[in-house]
Structure formats: structure tokens, C-alpha cells
Amino acid sequence: NAGVMQNPRHLVRRRGQEARLRCSPVKGHSHVYWYRQLPEEGLKFMVYLQKENIIDESGMPKERFSAEFPKEGPSILRIQQVVRGDSAAYFCASSPEGYGNTIYFGEGSWLTVV
Amino acid sequence: GESVGLHLPTLSVQEGDNSIINCAYSNSASDYFIWYKQESGKGPQFIIDIRSNMDKRQGQRVTVLLNKTVKHLSLQIAATQPGDSAVYFCAENIFGGSQGNLIFGKGTKLSVKP
């Protein structure tokens, strides 16, 4: 996984709570992507960010979901007022600037909403 | 809807045999394809990629074949080993790999019998 660090690895939230997932890209990578994976399915693109900019959020649900990649610190995927349907694995990936061909994935954060 | 899909959801092979995992895509604008391996509880791991100007690419024990006429992609694993047991995803990119937004198929589970 070339050093993409995600935390927490497992998160349990009650319906209505907020979930915050963090991603530290490979050192030197300035492009970050978030994907969601439901059980027994492939990954679905959510959002593509560069430092302080959202480049493509076409895969993000219109409500409750937001993402940021500040100048300093990790990228954050935030899910407000979680519902059971948000239960999934959330993967972060990063790639070096100007070379997005091979993106490196983290180990994922598994969110369970009870 | 999905533009990438797989013909076989599960594949069981004997150790030492060759494995072939197939994938169909429907977006003729896709020009870059990647195969990922995902072990249980882990993130996707890059295996091999291929651009649309090629029809074959070889790596260590793996070969990817691309047939643009029928929009078909396959991954061949030679001398399959128990460590190859995982779910395999094909993914496509419509930006020539310049951005990491990937469309994933649903995956094929490869099971290697000793």
C-alpha cells in the first residue's frame, strides 16, 4: 500500500452520530482520492482532492458527506448524521502530482453504524 | 450504472494451474485499465496496468490482455499459488491515467486449492 495511512481502521457509530475518517497520503503525494466499498462489491469513487482544493466530488452523496485536504495535516472524510446504509469500508488513495496512473491505496476504514 | 463488470464472480483453481479472470467494460472512452488484488480486510493492491494502445502486457507471473473490439480485459496468472487467493478487480480510467478516478468492477474471488 506504499504508506497510505488511514485511521481509525474500525469505527462504530450510532445512527445520527458523526464519523470522521482520516487519511495521510504517501509522503510527497498531493493527490488524494476517497472510495467506498459495500460488502461484496467493487470500490466506488467518491471524491478527488488536491491540497486545499476539491477537484472532483461527483461521487459524493449530496448531503451529509464532506471531504477536505488541508494544507497541513491529513485528508478528512466526514459523514454527518450517519445512517445504517453508510456502513461500508472507506478507502483512501494517493498519487504523486502529475502522475495519477498508479494510485496507492490505504488499508481502509471500516465504518459500522448500529 | 456500472461500465465495468466481470463474467465470473468466483473462480476455483488447483495450485500450480493457470488462472484466467475476465472483465468486460462498456465505456469505449476508457483508455487505461488496471487490475487490483484485494485480500480480506485490506486495501486494493496494484497488480498490472495496460493502456488502450496495447493489447498485451506481461509482468511477473501475470499477463493482461486487452481486446478493444469486444471491450474485454483478462488477467492471467501463471502457476497459481495459495497466496494468490483474493478478490481481483479490474478498473478503468477515462483520463488516460492522468487522474486517479477509477471505475471498478464488482470483483472475482479466486480460490486456490492446495
Interface residues (C-beta under 8 A of the other chain):
Chain A: N1 V4 H31 Y33 Y35 E40 E41 G42 L43 K44 F45 Y48 I55 D56 F91 A93 S95 G100 N101 T102 I103 Y104 F105 G106 E107 G108
Chain B: V4 Y32 I34 Y36 G41 K42 G43 P44 Q45 F46 D49 F89 A91 F95 G97 S98 Q99 G100 N101 L102 I103 F104 G105 K106 G107
